[in-house]
Amino acid sequence: MFAGFGLRHKSGTLSILTLFEANLVLIFLVAAELCAGAQTLGGGIPYGGQSPEQLRKTVESYEKFLREPLSPGTPRSAVVEVQAHLGAAYFLLHRYRDSLDVLRPVLTEQLPSQYSKVAESPESVSLRAQSWLVSGLDDLELNQLADAIPALRRALA
């Protein structure tokens, strides 16, 4: 029997195996949706083809950008973009805790209200989805399934 977002066994109790299978399907859907979106938009992670050594150098440049004082007029969106890309780079280097730490400000940025006349740009929406995906994958790698599932759901939202 199907009951909303949860699946229930005939006895009415939530089946752990069914819940696990549903979450696994969700993870695959998130990954497929984001891969298809990256191909459609021609975007993607700017360092996807880099070697681990090149990736470390990229991380160093992102960290330097965030450490140093910003030049006057630097938009907040530039800082958020660097944080999001740094979080993804940390993930690729298996630095999951560092990734979660750097993504936290990106994910807690105030979203425009549904009543706001200012809409987010497609790039901003894509960056936020990428950040939620990386956050969910970080949580999966750290065996934090309870945190991973909501993050992956937000990536699809």
NUVEXKOL-582481 format. One record per atom (N, C-alpha, C): z, x, y; atom name; residue in three letters. Coordinates in Angstrom, 2 decimals, padded with zeros to 5 digits. Atoms other than C-alpha are relative to their C-alpha. Example, Ala and Ser with C-alpha at 12.3 -4.5 7.8 and 13.67 -1.06 7.14 Angstrom:
# residues 2
000.00, 000.89, -001.19, N, ala
007.80, 012.30, -004.50, CA, ala
000.00, 000.90, 001.20, C, ala
-000.06, -000.82, -001.19, N, ser
007.14, 013.67, -001.06, CA, ser
000.73, -000.77, 001.09, C, ser
END
This chain:
# residues 157
000.00, 000.84, -001.17, N, met
000.00, 000.00, 000.00, CA, met
000.00, 000.89, 001.23, C, met
000.07, -000.77, -001.23, N, phe
-000.86, 001.31, 003.45, CA, phe
000.89, -000.68, 001.04, C, phe
-000.90, 000.55, -001.01, N, ala
001.81, 000.88, 006.13, CA, ala
-000.03, 000.90, 001.22, C, ala
000.08, -000.80, -001.23, N, gly
000.84, 002.26, 009.51, CA, gly
-000.47, 001.41, -000.30, C, gly
000.36, -001.39, 000.21, N, phe
000.73, 006.03, 009.56, CA, phe
000.60, 000.55, -001.28, C, phe
-000.63, -000.49, 001.22, N, gly
002.93, 006.39, 006.47, CA, gly
-000.54, -000.74, -001.21, C, gly
000.42, 000.64, 001.24, N, leu
001.95, 005.67, 002.91, CA, leu
001.24, -000.29, -000.82, C, leu
-001.17, 000.39, 000.79, N, arg
004.40, 003.83, 000.69, CA, arg
-000.41, -000.23, -001.45, C, arg
000.19, 000.22, 001.43, N, his
004.70, 003.74, -003.07, CA, his
000.25, -001.47, -000.27, C, his
-000.20, 001.42, 000.36, N, lys
004.75, 000.37, -004.87, CA, lys
001.45, -000.42, 000.14, C, lys
-001.42, 000.34, -000.07, N, ser
008.54, 000.53, -004.91, CA, ser
000.48, -000.14, 001.44, C, ser
-000.38, 000.12, -001.40, N, gly
008.55, 000.65, -001.11, CA, gly
000.58, 001.28, 000.58, C, gly
-000.53, -001.27, -000.51, N, thr
009.87, 004.21, -000.86, CA, thr
-001.14, 000.95, 000.31, C, thr
001.00, -000.97, -000.41, N, leu
007.95, 006.97, 000.81, CA, leu
-000.15, 001.07, -001.07, C, leu
000.26, -001.01, 001.02, N, ser
006.36, 009.23, -001.75, CA, ser
-000.15, 001.36, 000.67, C, ser
000.05, -001.34, -000.59, N, ile
006.95, 012.90, -000.89, CA, ile
-001.36, 000.64, -000.27, C, ile
001.29, -000.57, 000.31, N, leu
003.77, 013.96, -002.67, CA, leu
-001.08, -000.66, 000.85, C, leu
000.98, 000.71, -000.82, N, thr
001.78, 011.28, -000.83, CA, thr
000.10, 000.46, 001.45, C, thr
-000.19, -000.48, -001.36, N, leu
003.28, 012.40, 002.49, CA, leu
-000.58, 001.40, 000.16, C, leu
000.55, -001.36, -000.04, N, phe
002.40, 016.01, 001.72, CA, phe
-001.52, -000.04, -000.01, C, phe
001.46, 000.11, 000.07, N, glu
-001.15, 015.02, 000.77, CA, glu
-000.57, -000.52, 001.32, C, glu
000.47, 000.54, -001.27, N, ala
-001.53, 013.00, 003.97, CA, ala
000.05, 001.06, 001.09, C, ala
-000.11, -001.06, -000.99, N, asn
-000.31, 015.91, 006.07, CA, asn
-001.05, 001.08, -000.23, C, asn
001.04, -000.98, 000.31, N, leu
-002.70, 018.26, 004.28, CA, leu
-001.36, -000.49, 000.49, C, leu
001.26, 000.59, -000.49, N, val
-005.60, 015.90, 005.04, CA, val
-000.05, 000.10, 001.52, C, val
-000.07, -000.09, -001.46, N, leu
-004.45, 015.81, 008.68, CA, leu
-000.35, 001.41, 000.47, C, leu
000.27, -001.38, -000.37, N, ile
-004.53, 019.61, 008.86, CA, ile
-001.49, 000.30, -000.12, C, ile
001.43, -000.23, 000.18, N, phe
-008.06, 019.72, 007.47, CA, phe
-000.82, -000.73, 001.05, C, phe
000.72, 000.75, -001.03, N, leu
-009.19, 017.01, 009.90, CA, leu
000.10, 000.69, 001.36, C, leu
-000.18, -000.71, -001.27, N, val
-007.72, 018.91, 012.85, CA, val
-000.91, 001.22, 000.06, C, val
000.82, -001.21, 000.02, N, ala
-009.43, 022.13, 011.83, CA, ala
-001.48, -000.34, 000.09, C, ala
001.42, 000.38, -000.03, N, ala
-012.77, 020.40, 011.21, CA, ala
-000.41, -000.52, 001.37, C, ala
000.30, 000.55, -001.32, N, glu
-012.63, 018.50, 014.51, CA, glu
-000.11, 001.10, 001.05, C, glu
000.03, -001.06, -001.00, N, leu
-011.83, 021.59, 016.55, CA, leu
-001.14, 000.97, -000.24, C, leu
001.15, -000.86, 000.28, N, cys
-014.46, 023.70, 014.79, CA, cys
-001.28, -000.67, 000.47, C, cys
001.20, 000.73, -000.43, N, ala
-017.08, 021.03, 015.42, CA, ala
-000.07, -000.04, 001.52, C, ala
-000.04, 000.02, -001.46, N, gly
-015.98, 020.77, 019.06, CA, gly
-000.39, 001.34, 000.59, C, gly
000.33, -001.33, -000.51, N, ala
-016.24, 024.52, 019.57, CA, ala
-001.49, 000.28, -000.14, C, ala
001.43, -000.21, 000.19, N, gln
-019.76, 024.54, 018.14, CA, gln
-000.80, -000.85, 000.99, C, gln
000.70, 000.90, -000.90, N, thr
-020.80, 021.58, 020.26, CA, thr
000.04, 000.49, 001.44, C, thr
-000.15, -000.43, -001.38, N, leu
-019.44, 022.98, 023.51, CA, leu
-000.50, 001.43, 000.22, C, leu
000.43, -001.39, -000.13, N, gly
-020.68, 026.50, 022.77, CA, gly
001.14, 000.89, 000.42, C, gly
-001.16, -000.77, -000.42, N, gly
-017.16, 027.64, 023.56, CA, gly
000.59, 000.77, -001.15, C, gly
-000.69, -000.68, 001.07, N, gly
-014.60, 029.10, 021.31, CA, gly
000.86, 001.12, 000.55, C, gly
-000.87, -001.09, -000.37, N, ile
-012.22, 031.97, 021.35, CA, ile
-000.84, 001.19, 000.42, C, ile
000.86, -001.06, -000.51, N, pro
-013.66, 034.79, 023.45, CA, pro
000.09, 001.30, -000.78, C, pro
-000.19, -001.25, 000.73, N, tyr
-012.42, 037.48, 021.06, CA, tyr
-000.14, -000.20, -001.50, C, tyr
000.11, 000.34, 001.41, N, gly
-013.35, 035.88, 017.75, CA, gly
-000.59, 001.09, -000.87, C, gly
000.63, -001.03, 000.82, N, gly
-015.50, 038.81, 016.59, CA, gly
000.60, 001.38, 000.17, C, gly
-000.60, -001.31, -000.26, N, gln
-013.17, 041.60, 017.69, CA, gln
000.74, 000.54, -001.22, C, gln
-000.79, -000.67, 001.04, N, ser
-011.65, 044.13, 015.31, CA, ser
001.48, -000.09, 000.40, C, ser
-001.42, 000.03, -000.36, N, pro
-007.84, 044.25, 015.13, CA, pro
000.35, 000.95, 001.15, C, pro
-000.28, -000.95, -001.09, N, glu
-007.83, 047.31, 017.40, CA, glu
-000.50, -000.53, 001.34, C, glu
000.52, 000.60, -001.24, N, gln
-010.05, 045.61, 019.98, CA, gln
000.86, -001.18, 000.44, C, gln
-000.86, 001.14, -000.30, N, leu
-007.86, 042.53, 019.73, CA, leu
001.31, 000.46, 000.63, C, leu
-001.23, -000.53, -000.59, N, arg
-004.76, 044.63, 020.45, CA, arg
-000.22, 000.41, 001.46, C, arg
000.31, -000.38, -001.39, N, lys
-006.46, 046.01, 023.58, CA, lys
-000.14, -001.24, 000.88, C, lys
000.12, 001.26, -000.74, N, thr
-007.32, 042.47, 024.65, CA, thr
001.39, -000.56, 000.30, C, thr
-001.37, 000.47, -000.18, N, val
-003.67, 041.48, 024.14, CA, val
000.68, 000.80, 001.11, C, val
-000.61, -000.85, -001.04, N, glu
-002.56, 044.44, 026.27, CA, glu
-000.49, -000.40, 001.39, C, glu
000.51, 000.38, -001.33, N, ser
-004.85, 043.36, 029.11, CA, ser
000.54, -001.36, 000.43, C, ser
-000.59, 001.30, -000.32, N, tyr
-003.58, 039.75, 028.92, CA, tyr
001.47, 000.18, 000.42, C, tyr
-001.41, -000.23, -000.31, N, glu
000.04, 040.97, 028.90, CA, glu
000.14, 000.66, 001.38, C, glu
-000.03, -000.67, -001.30, N, lys
-000.67, 043.25, 031.89, CA, lys
-000.25, -001.01, 001.12, C, lys
000.31, 001.03, -001.01, N, phe
-002.22, 040.34, 033.82, CA, phe
001.23, -000.86, 000.28, C, phe
-001.16, 000.89, -000.16, N, leu
000.88, 038.20, 033.19, CA, leu
001.22, 000.72, 000.56, C, leu
-001.13, -000.79, -000.48, N, arg
003.33, 041.02, 033.99, CA, arg
-000.09, 000.33, 001.48, C, arg
000.18, -000.46, -001.37, N, glu
001.87, 042.15, 037.29, CA, glu
000.02, -001.18, 000.98, C, glu
000.04, 001.07, -001.01, N, pro
002.21, 040.20, 040.54, CA, pro
-001.44, -000.51, 000.15, C, pro
001.32, 000.61, -000.16, N, leu
-000.67, 037.79, 040.98, CA, leu
-000.50, 000.19, 001.42, C, leu
000.57, -000.11, -001.34, N, ser
-003.02, 038.27, 043.86, CA, ser
000.06, -001.37, 000.67, C, ser
-000.07, 001.29, -000.72, N, pro
-002.78, 035.60, 046.57, CA, pro
-001.23, -000.86, -000.32, C, pro
001.10, 000.92, 000.27, N, gly
-004.86, 032.57, 045.78, CA, gly
-000.37, -000.12, -001.47, C, gly
000.28, 000.13, 001.43, N, thr
-004.81, 033.03, 041.99, CA, thr
000.41, -001.40, -000.44, C, thr
-000.35, 001.38, 000.40, N, pro
-005.00, 029.47, 040.63, CA, pro
000.89, -000.01, -001.24, C, pro
-000.89, 000.17, 001.15, N, arg
-002.36, 028.30, 038.17, CA, arg
-000.82, -000.16, -001.28, C, arg
000.84, 000.20, 001.18, N, ser
-005.20, 027.36, 035.82, CA, ser
-000.42, 001.34, -000.63, C, ser
000.36, -001.32, 000.53, N, ala
-006.12, 031.06, 035.46, CA, ala
001.15, 000.56, -000.83, C, ala
-001.18, -000.47, 000.74, N, val
-002.57, 031.90, 034.36, CA, val
000.12, -000.76, -001.31, C, val
-000.09, 000.83, 001.21, N, val
-002.53, 029.00, 031.90, CA, val
-001.06, 000.41, -001.01, C, val
001.08, -000.41, 000.91, N, glu
-005.87, 030.10, 030.46, CA, glu
000.34, 001.32, -000.68, C, glu
-000.38, -001.30, 000.58, N, val
-004.62, 033.68, 029.95, CA, val
001.12, -000.20, -001.02, C, val
-001.09, 000.27, 000.94, N, gln
-001.43, 032.37, 028.31, CA, gln
-000.54, -000.62, -001.30, C, gln
000.56, 000.66, 001.18, N, ala
-003.45, 030.15, 025.96, CA, ala
-000.78, 001.00, -000.86, C, ala
000.76, -000.99, 000.76, N, his
-005.80, 032.98, 024.98, CA, his
000.92, 001.06, -000.61, C, his
-000.96, -000.97, 000.55, N, leu
-002.87, 035.38, 024.54, CA, leu
000.70, -000.59, -001.22, C, leu
-000.63, 000.63, 001.16, N, gly
-001.17, 032.88, 022.23, CA, gly
-000.91, 000.01, -001.22, C, gly
000.96, -000.03, 001.11, N, ala
-004.33, 032.64, 020.11, CA, ala
-000.17, 001.42, -000.53, C, ala
000.13, -001.41, 000.43, N, ala
-004.66, 036.44, 020.05, CA, ala
001.22, 000.43, -000.80, C, ala
-001.22, -000.30, 000.76, N, tyr
-001.03, 036.80, 018.95, CA, tyr
-000.09, -000.62, -001.40, C, tyr
000.14, 000.65, 001.31, N, phe
-001.75, 034.30, 016.17, CA, phe
-000.90, 000.83, -000.91, C, phe
000.94, -000.79, 000.81, N, leu
-004.73, 036.36, 014.99, CA, leu
000.60, 001.32, -000.45, C, leu
-000.69, -001.25, 000.37, N, leu
-002.46, 039.43, 014.93, CA, leu
001.26, -000.27, -000.83, C, leu
-001.14, 000.42, 000.83, N, his
000.12, 037.50, 012.85, CA, his
001.33, 000.15, 000.74, C, his
-001.21, -000.04, -000.83, N, arg
002.63, 037.55, 015.72, CA, arg
000.34, -001.44, 000.39, C, arg
-000.15, 001.44, -000.16, N, tyr
003.56, 033.90, 015.28, CA, tyr
001.08, -000.39, 001.01, C, tyr
-001.08, 000.31, -000.96, N, arg
006.86, 033.87, 017.22, CA, arg
-000.45, 000.30, 001.43, C, arg
000.50, -000.35, -001.33, N, asp
005.26, 035.68, 020.16, CA, asp
-001.01, -001.04, 000.47, C, asp
001.00, 001.01, -000.33, N, ser
002.42, 033.17, 020.05, CA, ser
000.67, -001.29, 000.48, C, ser
-000.71, 001.22, -000.40, N, leu
004.80, 030.21, 020.18, CA, leu
000.69, 000.18, 001.35, C, leu
-000.70, -000.25, -001.27, N, asp
006.76, 031.82, 023.03, CA, asp
-000.95, -000.06, 001.19, C, asp
000.95, -000.04, -001.13, N, val
003.68, 032.39, 025.19, CA, val
-000.69, -001.36, 000.18, C, val
000.65, 001.31, -000.11, N, leu
002.23, 028.94, 024.42, CA, leu
000.94, -001.09, 000.54, C, leu
-000.96, 001.03, -000.43, N, arg
005.41, 027.04, 025.29, CA, arg
-000.27, -000.49, 001.43, C, arg
000.29, 000.51, -001.36, N, pro
004.67, 026.94, 029.06, CA, pro
-001.32, -000.75, 000.09, C, pro
001.30, 000.68, -000.02, N, val
001.06, 025.93, 028.40, CA, val
000.16, -001.43, -000.50, C, val
-000.14, 001.31, 000.62, N, leu
002.14, 023.02, 026.23, CA, leu
000.96, -000.92, 000.75, C, leu
-000.94, 000.84, -000.74, N, thr
004.89, 021.84, 028.55, CA, thr
-000.47, -000.28, 001.42, C, thr
000.57, 000.31, -001.31, N, glu
002.66, 021.78, 031.64, CA, glu
-000.08, -001.52, 000.13, C, glu
000.04, 001.45, -000.24, N, gln
002.83, 018.32, 033.18, CA, gln
-001.43, -000.51, -000.13, C, gln
001.30, 000.64, 000.13, N, leu
-000.10, 016.21, 032.05, CA, leu
-000.18, -001.02, 001.12, C, leu
000.22, 001.04, -001.00, N, pro
-001.73, 013.96, 034.62, CA, pro
000.41, -001.35, -000.56, C, pro
-000.39, 001.34, 000.40, N, ser
-000.32, 010.46, 034.49, CA, ser
-001.25, -000.82, -000.30, C, ser
001.15, 000.87, 000.30, N, gln
-002.57, 007.78, 033.02, CA, gln
-000.42, -000.78, 001.25, C, gln
000.31, 000.72, -001.22, N, tyr
-002.39, 006.19, 036.47, CA, tyr
-000.51, 000.94, 001.10, C, tyr
000.45, -000.98, -000.99, N, ser
-003.31, 009.41, 038.28, CA, ser
-001.51, -000.08, 000.18, C, ser
001.44, 000.02, -000.28, N, lys
-006.70, 009.52, 039.96, CA, lys
-000.64, 001.35, -000.33, C, lys
000.50, -001.33, 000.31, N, val
-007.00, 013.23, 039.07, CA, val
-000.09, 000.14, -001.52, C, val
000.20, -000.16, 001.44, N, ala
-008.49, 013.72, 035.62, CA, ala
-000.09, 001.48, -000.33, C, ala
000.11, -001.39, 000.46, N, glu
-008.29, 016.93, 033.61, CA, glu
-001.46, 000.32, -000.28, C, glu
001.37, -000.45, 000.28, N, ser
-011.48, 018.94, 033.30, CA, ser
-000.16, 000.13, -001.52, C, ser
000.23, -000.18, 001.44, N, pro
-013.10, 019.19, 029.84, CA, pro
000.52, 001.36, -000.50, C, pro
-000.49, -001.32, 000.39, N, glu
-012.20, 022.91, 029.80, CA, glu
001.51, -000.02, -000.18, C, glu
-001.45, 000.09, 000.07, N, ser
-008.55, 022.10, 030.45, CA, ser
000.44, -000.76, -001.25, C, ser
-000.31, 000.78, 001.20, N, val
-008.50, 019.48, 027.69, CA, val
-000.24, 000.83, -001.24, C, val
000.31, -000.85, 001.14, N, ser
-010.16, 021.90, 025.28, CA, ser
001.04, 001.10, -000.17, C, ser
-001.00, -001.06, 000.04, N, leu
-007.71, 024.67, 026.17, CA, leu
001.34, -000.53, -000.50, C, leu
-001.25, 000.61, 000.46, N, arg
-004.76, 022.32, 025.65, CA, arg
-000.08, -000.30, -001.50, C, arg
000.17, 000.28, 001.43, N, ala
-006.15, 021.22, 022.25, CA, ala
000.08, 001.29, -000.81, C, ala
-000.06, -001.29, 000.68, N, gln
-006.65, 024.87, 021.25, CA, gln
001.45, 000.48, -000.07, C, gln
-001.40, -000.45, -000.04, N, ser
-003.07, 025.63, 022.30, CA, ser
000.86, -000.78, -000.99, C, ser
-000.75, 000.80, 000.97, N, trp
-001.68, 022.73, 020.26, CA, trp
-000.36, 000.41, -001.43, C, trp
000.42, -000.44, 001.34, N, leu
-003.75, 023.85, 017.25, CA, leu
000.66, 001.31, -000.37, C, leu
-000.60, -001.31, 000.29, N, val
-002.55, 027.45, 017.48, CA, val
001.50, -000.15, -000.21, C, val
-001.43, 000.25, 000.15, N, ser
001.02, 026.23, 017.94, CA, ser
000.31, -000.60, -001.38, C, ser
-000.19, 000.60, 001.33, N, gly
000.73, 024.04, 014.83, CA, gly
-000.22, 000.99, -001.13, C, gly
000.27, -001.01, 001.03, N, leu
-000.77, 026.88, 012.81, CA, leu
001.10, 001.06, -000.03, C, leu
-001.16, -000.92, -000.05, N, asp
002.02, 029.22, 014.02, CA, asp
001.16, -000.60, -000.79, C, asp
-001.11, 000.67, 000.70, N, asp
004.56, 026.68, 012.79, CA, asp
-000.24, -000.04, -001.50, C, asp
000.31, -000.01, 001.44, N, leu
002.78, 026.42, 009.44, CA, leu
000.29, 001.38, -000.60, C, leu
-000.23, -001.36, 000.50, N, glu
002.87, 030.20, 009.04, CA, glu
001.48, 000.33, -000.09, C, glu
-001.45, -000.23, 000.00, N, leu
006.59, 030.15, 009.83, CA, leu
000.74, -001.01, -000.87, C, leu
-000.56, 001.02, 000.90, N, asn
007.13, 027.34, 007.27, CA, asn
000.83, -001.04, 000.75, C, asn
-000.67, 001.03, -000.79, N, gln
008.16, 024.88, 009.98, CA, gln
-000.89, -001.24, 000.02, C, gln
000.89, 001.14, 000.16, N, leu
006.24, 021.86, 008.69, CA, leu
000.36, -001.14, 000.95, C, leu
-000.43, 001.09, -000.88, N, ala
008.33, 019.43, 010.75, CA, ala
-000.51, 000.19, 001.43, C, ala
000.54, -000.26, -001.33, N, asp
007.09, 021.11, 013.94, CA, asp
-001.52, 000.08, -000.02, C, asp
001.44, -000.20, 000.10, N, ala
003.57, 021.82, 012.70, CA, ala
-000.77, -001.31, 000.06, C, ala
000.74, 001.26, 000.08, N, ile
002.51, 018.25, 011.97, CA, ile
-000.15, -000.66, 001.37, C, ile
000.20, 000.60, -001.33, N, pro
003.22, 016.84, 015.46, CA, pro
-000.92, 000.83, 000.90, C, pro
000.87, -000.85, -000.82, N, ala
001.53, 019.84, 017.09, CA, ala
-001.46, -000.18, -000.39, C, ala
001.37, 000.19, 000.45, N, leu
-001.57, 019.41, 014.95, CA, leu
-000.53, -001.38, 000.38, C, leu
000.41, 001.34, -000.44, N, arg
-001.63, 015.70, 015.75, CA, arg
-000.36, 000.01, 001.48, C, arg
000.28, -000.09, -001.44, N, arg
-001.47, 016.52, 019.46, CA, arg
-001.32, 000.72, 000.25, C, arg
001.26, -000.71, -000.15, N, ala
-004.42, 018.88, 018.97, CA, ala
-001.18, -000.97, -000.09, C, ala
001.06, 000.99, 000.15, N, leu
-006.50, 015.87, 017.95, CA, leu
-000.01, -001.05, 001.10, C, leu
-000.13, 001.07, -001.01, N, ala
-005.24, 013.61, 020.74, CA, ala
-000.90, 000.20, 001.19, C, ala
END
